[in-house]
Amino acid sequence: MLSLKDSDMQVIASGVPPFWVDKMELSLRADAPIAMLRFFSIVPPNVLIESSRLQTTASHVKRMIDVLCRSLDYYPTKAEPKAS
C-alpha cells in the first residue's frame, strides 16, 4: 500500500492519448480484495470494443469512487430491495 498522499506525488504525463468510454464493468474476486475495471466503446451496430482494463485493490476502487462522487457532487443512494 502506498504511504504517500496524492498531494505528495509528482505527476508525469505519459503521452497516453485519451479514449472515449461508453460502458464500464466492475468485477470483484470472491477470494481476494482485487477488482478489475473494464472500459468499452460502443461502435454501431451494437458492438462493444474493449478499450482498456485495469486491475487494482478494491480499496483503491472505493477511493476512486469517492473522488468521482465529490468531483461530480453526486452521491447515489442504495436502492431499496424489490418486493417479491
N, C-alpha and C positions, 0 to 999 in steps of 0.2 A: 504494500500500500504506500502510496506517495505521502510524504510527510510535509511537503511544501504546499503552501496555499497557492491558488491560481494566480493571485496578485504578485507572488514572488517569482513566477516563472517568466522567462523570456520567450516571446512568440516569434517564430521564424516562419516566413511564408515559404511553403514547399513548392509552389508553382502548379499544384494540382488544380485543374480547372473545375469550376462548379458544374453541377449537373442537375437537371430537373427531376423532381421526385413526385409521383402521384400517389404512391402507396407505400406503407411501411408495415412490416410484420415483426413481431417480437416473439422469440421462443426462449423459454426458460428450461434449464435442465432440472430434473427432479432430484438428482443425486448430488448436485453441487450448486453453489450460488453463481452460476455462469449464465449469461444472457447473450443471445445473438439477435442483432437488428439487421433486417434485410430491407433494402430500398429498391423500389421498382418504378419504371416509367411505363405509361400506357401508350401503345402505338396502335392506331387503327388498323384493322378492325379487331378490337378487343384482345390485343396481345400484350402480355406483361413481359418486360425485359428487365432482368435484374441489373441494377446499376452499380450496386455496391453492397457489401455486408461488413459488419463489424462484430467482433466478439469481445466482451468485457465482463466485469463482475456486475451482478445485479445491483450492488450498492452504487456503482458508477452510473448505471442507467437511472436509478432513483434521483441522483444528483442532477443528471441531465434533464429529467422531467421537471424537477424543481426550478431549474434555470428557465426552461421553456415557459412554465406557468407564470413565474414572476415577470418575465420579459413581455408576455402577452397579456398580463393581468387577467388571466383566465384560470379558474380553479374549479375543475369539474367535480361534481358530487357523485358519490357511489349510487348506482342505480338500485332501486328497490327490487327485491326478488319478485318475479312474476307469479301471480296466483295460479294454482293448478286447478 
